[in-house]
């Protein structure tokens, strides 16, 4: 992924909505932007993997000169099969990234004038799947880890889902001026079989992992981590005083779920709401909201399409 330091504001990404509106005023401008994000070093045929300049058919398809195969700039991406204008998708990405706490499906439907709540809901879930990509750098330094319960009886207007609480593991880097980066994951239970894989996937070996005295973390020291166990009862202090960073994140997460999303989150889709919260939290200090738009757009072309039926009923995502 292109580092932020190499991106030029106003050229690689819009700085304001006025710049956004002028730059992406039509479909061709949106397609050209996606083309540059998908093939920054020039077109490579997805069929035969041959680089070269394709010619464009009358239907707007990219025709490979080597294998004669055809593709489009949206094929194999979040936007595959869409019947809506790309400009509307771009507006959605702008609203999602420019609003500090995000936007609900109902709010998106209203601001874009979409014909149905279902469309807005599906679009947001497709974009959530692009917010976190595999292969991220793991957390390092001192990392606080704890678990919490989220959810409860709720009724969503899409799908049926499981109306039960879910356990979520949280890992937070400890920094001098507040929390650093975070990792969140829905887990089956508080056993070592659930917690240890989460720690291994989230934290760099050699880091200091700080937890309470729960037995599920007992084997961390033998797995290459410096395990600091905090016995909260013995300290005579409250949990949020002993491990403040992770409890702050838990509090903010619950406030976001109950505020922006008004608690309308089903457990079956919880993984992707956690991804959105992680995307936002880890970029909360970014001064350029347009850069967040660029990052999300960049990740949409690297994310496979998801049929609606998979949005409605999805298994717990594996890390």
Secondary structure, DSSP 8 states (H G I E B T S, - for coil): ---GGG--BTTTB-SSHHHHHHHTSSHHHHHHHHHHHH-TTS-B-TTT--BS--EE-TTS-EE-TTT--EE-TTTTSTTTT--S-HHHHHHHHHHHHHSTT---HHHHHHHHT-S-HHHHHHHHHHHHTTTS-TT---B-SEEEEEEEEEE-S---SS-----SEEEEEEEEEEETTEEEEEEEEEES-SSHHHHHHHHHHHB-TTSEEEEES-GGGTTSGGGT-EEEEE-HHHHTS-HHHHSHHHHHHHHHHHHHHHHTSTT---GGGHHHHHHHHHHHHHTTT-S-HHHHHHHHHHHHTTS----HHHHHS------
